Amino acid sequence: MKIVFLDSATLGPDVSLGPIAALGELVCYESTSPEKVFERISDCEVLIVNKVKIGRPQIDAAPRLRLICEAATGVNNIDVDYAASRGIPVRNVAAYSTESVVQTTFMHLLTLAQGSGWYDRFAKDGRYSGSGMFTCMDIFFHELDGKRMGIIGLGTIGSRVAQVAEAFGMKVSYFSTSGTNHSSQYPSLPLDELLSQSDVVSVHAPLNARTDGLVGYREISLMKRSAYLLNMGRGGIVVEADLARALDEGLIAGAGLDVFSSEPLPSDHPFLNMAHPEKLSLTPHVAWASVEARIRLVAGIAANIASFCGE
């Protein structure tokens, strides 16, 4: 059985693909341009992709294709309906990155709320040494205890964020992007109410017709000036130009993002040309990618292939 992985570099060089290689002839390409896809999948039986787009033309170019494996949870890069019409199942891996994303969520929140970057620079650049004071009161921070955490999208990751927020003593509420309120543990609020009441708003929703552009300038203007906005869901849910403008105008205290509407960030992106970049905490779409999460992901892909083949 020939297994082709078109963008194996997305999993990094430090995680072994051995569990997948044990199931057949594994051919890995670090990355694949759109024009190279056709020749590389022409004789494969199992196709693995992370971000490479697989639509009708690509599927038609692979007559031996029996299974498509998504090396992630979201399958928006694959024409799932057409694959199904051809009798080709699409399998993803769910929940492998939950703890990694939750940890990154609170890294961003604590970086912003604690002023950790400012304090670190103060201690290292000589100002602390020359201050004559054992502490520093030039800036201040507040405790998370007693503050309100509003979660947009209370799925597997959002629910775990809620648990950790409660461990900090925060009061949790949520907005359901699907319109279905499926939690009796936390109050469900309309979006405007959640935005206006929360001290922290954390986005953990998929990008779809209901969430595209969900949080723009009007919505951000409803938030407290002391509030923080986090997006670990998908780029495009938060209107990025509006967020940059709102931060520079002081409408909210700060924002932390791991996902963007265009990745990598274009060099002329509004986030890279802000008057107050210190209000922004960015990571390059790595929240999913702890070593442990990527090991679980490889194991999940291997399990999907083995299950399909009846092994």
Phi, psi and omega in degrees: 000124181267125180245125181243127177249113188277339181217061185293338180297339180293343178265355177085161183275353189261357181248127184286137174264015182307317180300331178280317181299332181292347185263353182172196177276106183264123176245120183248136170242129182302319176209160182218123177286157182306321183286339181274345185304313189302311182289330184282339181251006188300330182236018182275151176258326176237128181245131177244129177221154173249298181245347180297135182278130179235106180244197182302313181300320181292317180296319179294336181277359182236079186296338181266000186296129181241337185207137172246126179249126175271124180274052182185193176262312181287139182242027184290350176272002183238137174280086186295320182296316180292321177301317180297322180295336178266003181076023181252111179288151175244126182239131175249184177235115184264148168067009181290334188253009188306305185295325179295315180293319180298316179300317180293324177304312183282336171300313179297314182298314181290324176302316181285308188289330184270346183065033189296324179296318180295314181296321179299314179296320180300318182287333186262336189266009176100344181296320179295315181300325182264007187280334184074008183233141183287342182228188180218128180243022180290327172231174181218165176220161179248156175282151174283335180305127178087350180278166183257127176254118176255123184250126175263104182100093184260058174274209182299312181288314180301322179294322178289323174300319179300318180297316180292320177302318178297325177297331174279357181088017181275156178259123190256137167222169183213161173241127180272117180286341179272346184088357179256117180270107190246021179231128174263356183276328183233147179288138175265132183236152168299153186303312183300321180291319178298317181296318185285334184268335192276146172272335175224131174243123185238124185264124179221051184241158173283160175270120177208190183297332181279335187251348181298118181071023185299321183246102178244197185300317180300316182292318180297324181293344176281342185283161176295147177294340179267003188274162177239142177245129180239139174229105174247011183274269178217144174298146182102336176290320174259129179285108193292320178296322178293321179294316179300315178298314182296322178293316180294331178274356178078022180291328173225166187282330183180171180212146176233129183224142175243349184231150186219156182293333175229124183233129000290169180299130173297150184294341179257018182296144179305328180295336183265006181223043183265151175287333181231069182294342180293345179276001187238131175243120185237143167228148188275068179048057180242001185302329182282350204251031172301158178303316182297319180296319181289327174295317177297323180297313178300316179298323179292321177297314180299318180295323178296318179293315182297319179297318181295322182275357178075025181268000000 
